[in-house]
Amino acid sequence: MGGLIASSHGGVVLGKRQPCVVSSDQGFTRRIWQSERRTDTAVSMLNTIRHGLPTDRPPLLIAHGLFGSARNWGVIAKRLSTDRQVVAVDMRNHGDSAWHDTHSYADLAADLAQVIGDTPHDVLGHSMGGKAAMVLALTDPTRLRRLIVADIAPVAYDHTQAHLIAAMRAVDLSGVTRRSDAAAQLMQVPDDGTRSFLLQSLDTADKRWTLNLDTLETEMPKILGFPELSGIFDGPALFLSGAESDYVRPEHRATIKALFPQARFAKIPDAHHWLHAEKPREFEAAVRVFLDV
């Protein structure tokens, strides 16, 4: 059973125009906006989109990558919800989730743990979301049954995405009424899917990016890095990569196996870093096979 079941949202940052209530009525998501509310650091529940109803199988939680959102995963989440509930989240500082001054992987893992609660989930994370899922598995392994990491390794990278933040900041949103208006101002961003991907985080009605660009820029070194952790996750783990991507390299395997002794590796042919968007059916099939073992 697919479709939107419910959505929830946590706290907001003073002065940021954020959704303070998200509700659902027969599959239609309604947002009530409020310009200013106090920051409540104790409230960090992420905005979630739930597909399907709970079953006797563990729910699947999906954590997106940098500049992404739960909605980016809608098609795959809906298809995977035929035999289990699938919970896609907006990570902090993204989408309809709260904005914070920090964006460490300890923060992101704690956010995911709060969404999961006391019922262990299977967890799928892509890129930044994959690192957050790994940190959760290494620091709080009882929250997870199985782990799927999409095209990322538990290592530091040096390819900053700060240039994309600069490109988004440079867009004059005052006259933007359609995403195509903003696209015309993003010509410096390669038209290889990146431009369209960024534009999915543009709220044209409210003339704002649904991304906390200030915090993401400040915390970019943490996003690119990976914390030093002493724990291991000895549950089943799948590291699923795009065959044309260089994010998970042969030299990373020893590090992965040291932290995730049961790690398995698989590649999707002709796919790059955004393997789930380029090869959605193949990605879905690989996830199903692993979860059904």
N, C-alpha and C positions, 0 to 999 in steps of 0.2 A: 504494500500500500504506500504509494508515494505522495508527494505534495507537502505543502507547508502545514505543520501541525501547530507549532507555537514558536514564539520568539520572546527573548527576555533581554533586559539591559540593566547595567549597573550604574555607578555614579558618574559624575561629570566634573569638568574642571571649570572653575569660576571664569566667567567671561567668554567661554567657548560656546558657540551655539551647537548644542548636542541634543539628541533625542532623549527625553526624560522618561517616556513611556513607549513601549512597543507592544502592541497586542495583535491578536489574530481573530478574525471572525469569518468562518467558513472559507479559510484559505486566503483571505485578503489581509495583508499586513497593513496596519494603520499606525502612523507615527504622530505623536503629539510633541511639538517642539517647544522648548523653553530657552530663552536667551541666557539666563544666568542662574546658576545654582551653586551652592558651596561645594567645595571639594570634600569628599568623604573617602579618605584613603583606606578605610576599613571595608568599603564596598568596592569590589573589583570584578564582580560577576560579568562575564563576557556576554555580548549579544550573541544569541544562538538562533539557528534555523533548524528545526527538527523535521526530518522526513520519515514518514511511516510511524507505526505504533510500536510500543515495546513488545517484544516476543520473548521466548525462552532462550534466545541467543544473546550474547553480550552486545550492547550497543557499540556502534562504531563512531568515534569522534574524529573529525577532520580539522586539521590546523593548517591554514594557508600560509603562503610565503610572503615576503616583503612586498608591500604595495597591493596585496591581494585582499580578498574578502570571502566571507561564507558564500556569497552569491556566485562567485566564480566557479564554485564546485557544485552548483545546483543540479546539473544534468547527471553527473556521476553519482552524487549523493542520492538522488531520486532513484536511479537504477539499482543502486546497492541496497536500497531500503525495502526490497521485495520480501526479504526474510528476516529483517532486523531493523531496529530504529537506527537512523544515521543522524548524528548531531554535527552540523557544521558551525564553526564559530568565527566571529570577527575577533582577531587578536587585538590586544590593547593598542591604542593609537591608530586603529584601522576601522573602517566601516562605521557601524553604529555602536561600537564599544567605547568605553570611557577613555579619555585622554589623560595621560600621566606624564610626569617629568622623567621617568625612568623606563628603560626598555631592555633590561638585562634578561638573559635566559633563565635566571632564577625567578624573575618576575613572571615571565611567560609560562614557565612550568607551574608555578603556584596558581596562576589563573586557570590553567587547564585542570589542575587538581580540584579546584573549587567547582568547576563545571561537572566533573566526573562524580564527585561526592564519594559515597561509600560503596557504590556498585562498580566493580572493575569493568573497564571498557577495553575494546580493541582501539588502538590509536594509530591514525595515519597522518603524517606530517610531511609537507613539501617544503624544501629549502629552509627558510627561517623557521617555519612551522615544524619541519623535521628536526631541527636542532632543539627546539623547545620540547618536542616529544621525547627526544633522546635524554635530555636533562631530567625530565619527569621520570622516565624509566630508570635512570641511574640513581636518583635521589629518593624516589617514592614508588618503588616497583610494585607494591601491592595494588596500585591504582590500575595497572595494565594487565591484560591477558596476553595479547599479541601486539607487536609493534611493526609498523610499516614506515620506512623512511624513504621518501621519494627524492632522489637525485641530490643528495647532500651527504657529507661525511662529518664526523665529530672532530674537525680540524679548523684552523684559521685560514681564511682566504684573503686575498689582497686586491680583489676587483671591486672597489668601492662603487656604490650606486649614487653617490652624492651628485653626480652630474644630472641624474634624472630628477632629483629634488630641485636643483637649480632650474631645470627646464620647466617644471610645474610652477615654481614660484614666479617665473618670468611671464606666465600667461596673465594677461589683463582680463580679469573675469567680469569687469563692469559691463561690458557689452555682449557677453556670451549668453546666448539663449538656447543654443544647441551644442552638442558635443563636437559637431563638425566645425563650429566657430573656434573652439579651443584647439582642435586638431590643426587648423591652419597656422596657429602660433607655436606648434610643437614640431615644426619641420626639421629641427636639429636632432630630433629623436628618430632613429632608424625606423622605417616603415616595415619592420619584420615581425610585426605583432606587438612590439613593445609599446608603440604609440596607442594602439587600441586598448591594450591592457591597462595603461595608466588612465585612460579616459573613462574607464569603468568606475573609477573612484572620484569622478567629478559630479557633484550635485549641481546641475544647471539651474534648478529652481531657486536654490538658496545661494547660488554663486559662491561655492566653496569646495575645496578638496576635502573628502572624507578621510583625510590622512593628517596626522599630527606631524607635519613636515619639520617643525623645529626640533622636537624630541628625536625623531628618526635621524635627523642630520647629526645632532649632538651625540647620539648613542650608536652611530654607525660603526665605530671600532668594536663595540660589544656585539653588534649584529654579525659582523664579519668574523669575529673570533669564536672561541668555544672555551668554556670554563674548564679549569683543571679539577677533575672529580675523581674520587677514589673508589666509588662504588662500581658494581657491575649489574647488568640485567641479564639473568640467565634464562629468561623466557624466550619463546620463539620470536625471531626478528627477521624481517625481509628488507634488504636494501635494494630498491628497485630504481634503476637508472635509465636514462636515455642513451642508446648506443652511440649517438653522435655528441654526447655531452662529455666535458672533461672535469665535471665536479667531483665525481667519485673515481679516483685513479687507482691503479694497481698498488701503488705504494701506500694507499690509505687502508688497505685491507688488514694489515697487522694491527693497526690502532683500533679498527672496528671490532675485530675478533677479540681483542683484549678486553674491551668493554662489553661486548655482546657475544658471548661464546657460542651461542646457537645461531649466529647470523648466517643467513643465506643471501646469495647475490643473484640478481637477474637483470637483464637489459631488454629494453624494447627497441627493436630495429627501427632505424630511420627516425628516431626521436631525439630531441635535444633536451634542454633543461626543463622546459615546460611540457614534459612528456604526457601529462594528463590531458592537456589541451590539444596537443598534436595528434595523439593516438588514444582517444578516450576509450574505444572499445577494447583495445589491447590492454590498456591500463586497468580497466574494470575487470577483465578476465584474469589478469595476474593477481589482483587483489582478492578476487573470489576464490581462486585456487588456494592461496595461502590461508585465508580465513577458514576455509572448509576442511583443512587438514586436521 
